[in-house]
């Protein structure tokens, strides 16, 4: 037995060999290229600490940051028909759905919840762009309507966080029919006298922009979010002209009257709470609870602390 070859060398190699590092510890900012530690990025709500670029964030992570104590309750959504058109391109539609569900841990592209933001009760919905591009499907239409109906039932405002590449082609006209369905639902919300606030995130395009994403009582967008029906590349190829700098970005649309606000993600909760409480004729938000006053001492009307003076 060669003791050096069989024992000493493997031991030395194990001490100095390169250790495997998990791939998800660092994220590269697509805007400035800075490598960001995953905990630092999560604490900053997926906003680059170097250049302030707003990266995508999942609905659950967004809601954990917005709702008090990170606590919210999901709203039940009716299940639609599965694969109604038996659609197939390179993969069957059910296969794409299973892959998206495995990737995101969600069953569909929209999450609807209820809870409180700074003690302001709301019903909220958010789209997940990582789930087949956040595309509008029959389920998304059902989820939006379920959220509106729940808001009407509870008498709460409805907040929508949009992020989508448009309608889902695998469902054809059935996905496009969600545009009028969601518009009718918003009319019901309006007749109930309840506010509807839309937060447009990057990107919001296609049939989503042409329906519920642009029908809010107040339109807010995150910085540099792409908001459009047809993308700038398609428009340039069609009209064969160079588009203005920042065309269809949130700041450009704010300057041209299509948005009310462009708000940083870290300040979004305070902004939403202030707007919702004003629209709901509610008093200003309680920033912190004060301790209860001391009980009066026996035989006196003054608090015990003052009685000792």
N, C-alpha and C positions, 0 to 999 in steps of 0.2 A: 504493500500500500504506500503510495506517495503522499505523505502527510502534508507537504507544502502545496502540492497541486490540488489535492482533494479537500483540504480544510482551510489552510491559511489564505490562499488566493481568493476563494469565494467569499471568505469573511471580509477581506479588505475591499473587494469589489462591491459588496453590499453596503459598506460604510460610505463609500465615495461615489456610488452610482447616483445618477440623476433620479430624484423622486418624482413620481407623477403628480402633477398639480391639476385639480379639478378645472374643467373648462369654464365653469360659470362663476369663478371668483372675480373676474375682471370683465368690464364691458367697454368697448371702444366707442367714443362719441362719434356718430356719423358726420357731425358738423365740423368739429375742430380736431378730431383724432386723439383726444386725451383718453388715456386709460383710466377708468374709474373703478374703484373697489366696490363690490356689489352691495355691501352694507351702507357705504356712504351714498351710493346712488339711490338705494331704497329709502333711506332716511330723507332724501331730498325729492322724493316722489318721482323718480326717474327723470329728473331735470339735471342736465350737466352742470356741475359746480364750477366749471371753467368758463363756458360760453353761454350758459343759460338755455341751451337747446332743449326743447321739450320732446323727450322720447315717448314712445307708446307705453301705456300703463293698462293693466288688465282691469276690468270692472270691479273685481273683488278688492284689489289693492286700492283702487280709487275710493270705493265705499268705506273701506277700513279707515282711511284717512279722513273722510268727510263726516261720518256718523259718530256720535258721542260714544266714546269707549270702543270704537270700531264695531259696535253691535248693530246688526240689522236683521230683518226677517225677509226671506224670499217670498214673493207673491206667486201663487200657483198659476201656471200657464196651460191652457188646453193644448193637447198634443195634436198636430195636424196629420194629414195623410203622408205616409212615407213614400218617397220616390213616385209621385203621382204620374210622371211622364215616362217612367222607365228609362231615364236619360243615361246615356253613356257617351263619353268622349274617349280619352286615353284610359280612364277608369270608370267604373260604375259609380253612380251617385252615392249609393250606400257605403261604398268603400271610401270615398272622399269624406263622408260624414264621420265614419269611424276613425279615420286618420286625424281629422280635426279635433274630435272629442278626446282622443288620446293625447294629442299635442297640448291642448289647452286645459283639459280637465273639466270642461263645461259641455253641456249637452247641446247648446246652440249659441248663436252669435249675439244674443241679447240677454241681459240679466236684469230682472225687475225686483226691487226691494222696497221695504218701508222701514222708517226709523226716524230718529231725531238728529238734527244738526244744531248744536248749541241750543237744545231744548225747543227747536222749531220743528214740528212734525211735518214730514214730507213723504211722498212716494217718488221714487227715482228709478230711472232705467238707463242702462249704458250698453253700448255695443262694443264687441271685442273684435278688433281688426285682424287679430291673428287667427280667428275662426273663419276660414274661407273669405278673407277680406272684409269681415263684418257685413257681408252681403245680406240684403233684405229678402227674407224668405217668408213662407206662410207662417212659420213659427214666430219670426220676428214681428210680423203683423199681429198675430195673436197675443204676443207678449206686450206689445205697445198698448193694445186695446185693453188687456187685462190690467195694466198699470193705470190707465185712465179710469176704468171702471172702479178700481180700488180707491183711487184718489177721490172720486165722486162719492163713493160709499162712506169714506172716512171724513170727507170735507177738507181734504188736504191739497196743497199745491202739488203740481207734477213737474219734476225736473228731468230733462232728457240730455244725456251725453252721447252725441252722435260721433260715429267713426265708421265709414263704409265706403266700399268701392262701387256701390250701386245695387241694383236688383240681382238676384241670383239666377243665372241663366239656366241652371239645371231644372228650375221650376217654371220657366217660360212666363206665359201670361199670368199664371197664378201668383207669381212674385210681384208682377207689375200691378195686380189688383190690390196689393196692400197699400198703394198710394192713396186711392180714394177711401179705402176702409179706415186708414189712420186719420185722414182729414175729417171724415164724419165723426170719429171719436173725439177729435179736438173740438169740434163744434158742440158736442155734448158737454165737454169740460167748460167751454165758454159760457154755455147756457146755465151751468151750475154756479157761475161766478167765481171760478177757481183759477189762480194764476198758472201759466204754463211757461217755464223758463227753459231755454235751449242753450247748452254749452257745446259749441262745435269744436271738435278736436281734429287733429291731423290723421288721415285725410277724411273729408266728408264730401262725397261726390255722387253723381248720377241721380237715380230716382229718390234717394234719401234726401238729397238737397232739394229736389223738386217737390217734396211733400212735407213731412212733419219737421224736418230740420230747419226750415225757414219760416215756420208759422208761429214762433214763440211770441209771447207778450214782450219779452226781453231777449235779445240775441247777444250772447257772450261767446267769445272765441278765445282759444289759447294762442299764445304768440306764434306767428309764422305758420299757422295751420293752413293747409291747402283746402279751399272751399270752392266748389264749382259743380257744374253739371257735366260739361265736357272738359277734359284736361287741356292744359295750355299747349301740349305737343300736338294734339288733334286739331286745335283751333289754328295753330301756326301752319300746319300742313294744308288746312282747308282754305284759309284766306291768303296764304303765302305772304304773310307780313310778320315782322318781328314784334312781339308783344312788349308792353311796358315792363320795366323792372318791377319785380314783386307782384306781377299780375296774378289775381285770384288768391293771393295770400291774405291773412287776416287783417294786417295793417292797411293794405291797399283797400280792402272792402270797407274797413272802418272809415277811411278818408272819403269814400264814395257813398256812404250812407246805408250800406247793407247790414251793418252791425251796430250795436249800441256800445259794446265794450270789448276790449282785448285785455284779458286779465291773466297774470302769472298764476301758475298752478298752485304755488304755495300760498297765494292770497285769495284763492277761489272760494274757499269755505266762508270766510268773512264777508266776501262780496255777495255770495248767494244768500246768506242769512240776513244781511241788511236789506236786500231787495225783497226777499220773501216776507219779512216782517213788515216792511212798509206797505207792500201790496195787500197784505192780510190785515192791515190796521192793528198790528200788534205792537206792544211797547218795545223799546230797544232791548237788545239781548243782554242777559245777565252775564257779565264777564266772570264773576266769581261769587260764591255764596259767602255771606258774612256769618260769623258765629251768632248764635242766639244770645240775647242779653241775659245777664245774671238775674236769677230770681230774687225778688225783694226779700229782705230779712223779716223775721217775725215781728209784728207790731209796728212796721214802718212801711211807707209807700215808696221809699227810695230803694234802688238796688243795694245789695249788701256791700259792694265796693265803696259806694259813696257814704254809707252809714258808718264806716270805719274811720272816715276822715274826722 
